[in-house]
Amino acid sequence: MVQRYGSFVRGALQLALPMEALREVVPCPRPMALPSDAPGLIGGIDLRGVVVPVLDLQRLLGAEAAASEWPCVIVMVHEGTILGLLADSVGSVFAAEPSRLAQVRTSGTLPLLFSACLQVDDAQRVSVLDPAALAALPQLPRVCDPEPGRQMQHGEATPDADAADAAVAAAGTTAVPMMLVRCGAITLAIDAIAVHCTLANPVLRDSVLARGACRGVLDHGGEEVPALDLLALCGIGPQAPAASRQAFVMRLGGGSVAFLVDAVLDIVPTTSADVMALPAFALPRPQLFAGVLPASLVPGMEPAAQPGMAAPCLLLHSAALCADDEVQALASLRSTADAKGGRAGAAGAASPERTMLTYDLDVEIATPLEQVSEILPYAPATSVLGHGGPVMGVMVNRGRSIPVLSLGQLHSASDWAPGPSASVLVVESGDDLVGFAVAGLKAIEPSAWQPTLQHGGLSGGSRPMALVGEGAQQRMLPVLDLRQLAQGLRQAA
């Protein structure tokens, strides 16, 4: 029988819990002191009125307890008790056959805290924790799980908890933690396991990436993360300006994306029985939603004057959200705050062109990011003049006309059909704007060194090169001076 697990990281430990023991994931505030000297216990957190003891497995095992920039707590339940496990970040939910588990046993008298090892993929190997062994640790405070009692008070379970559990199991439903967020008057929910972390009062900064639903960038973990208006992405927005705002971050492959919300409300357990279907025509982008959750799940929701009249909670489809073309494109643009600082610093900075935007033509090309004033999505309606020449058409943005040229045709004189990932790099040339259409963006990366751009045209002279990227991603790329190219086109005209 296939078993589902939720993975998380604490220091060098790659860990997982069976999903039936993983209740929810919550941000970790400063733990409150508890009158206990249990090994590894760092204190407790207030979880909806219940103090949950929090265990740091790294400290319990005698390793140096590394500080975490965005700590969270994995809430575990076992046989009516509840326990928090400190984590640096959450991973993914995955399924595995029992045959894939390498069972672990001990020859001593002390029980192991993990029962098996599992290789999830080529890059991830996890130790599967044993909830019974964790709950049985000596001196550890044991706190009763309050949820069954709360459900009985709300009429959502029968007095016979065992019978209720049996009914849930018979229905094939598994509790999944959902994070609730508010955007204006709308409450939305998303799978909490898919969320990497939440940010309180993030500082939103302008960026050339600000297009479509993207409103700029946020600093997180030494990187500049693209920040999207969640309502606008879903076709409902835009959100109203807010004096204070929160965000949640999701990791996609090698990059991250932040979603702006007014407030993160809570994390609540749900089952498939809670999800109600919603006709596709009721939403502007129905593929991003998995259904509707009842308003009774939202904390603090005032009871409606008439039954069924309270506003429900829209359930986001986390996989579809991550697969969205705009989200994928922004997540692929890796950038570091340090590199961007070199560009945005004072005039006396050592290198005003040390950040490069890389993109696809027939080969990967780099351009100093400071030359690009804006990045716009390519609109198929733009191609009204593309009859064999590089000029594809004209687009209008913010009251200004922008001639759009195929950079691929200028570069290699070959036919180029723009696809869904195409973008337009807008460059200022005197009082004019010029747009260069490219097949796809690659990344925003620092360059270890870069040339003085003297041969920016597409012919004549040797092409300057730059050492772009860091570590294993470092590579030598040709550099194209789009500003000089635009000036040359204007002079030739």
Secondary structure, 3 states (H helix, E strand, C coil): CCEEEEEEEECCEEEEEECCCEEEEEECCCCECCCCCCCCEEEEEEECCEEEEEECHHHHCCCCCCCCCCCEEEEEEECCEEEEEEECEEEEEEEECHHHCEECCCCCCCCCCEEEEEECCCCCEEEEECHHHHHCCCCCCCEECCHHHHHHHCCCCCCCHHHHHHHHHHHCCCCEEEEEEEECCEEEEEEHHHCCEEEECCCCECCCCCCCCEEEEEEECCEEEEEEEHHHHCCCCCCCCCCCCEEEEEEECCEEEEEEECEEEEEEEECHHHCECCCHHHCCCHHHEEEEECHHHCCCCCCCCCCCCCCCEEEECHHHHHHCHHHHHHHCCCCEHHHHHHHHCCCCCCCCCCEEEEEECCCEEEEEHHHEEEEEECCHHHCCCCCCCCEEEEEEECCEEEEEEEHHHHHHCCCCCCCCCCEEEEEEECCEEEEEEECEEEEEEEEEECCCCCCCCCCCCCCCEEEECCHHHCEEEEECCHHHHHHHHHHHC
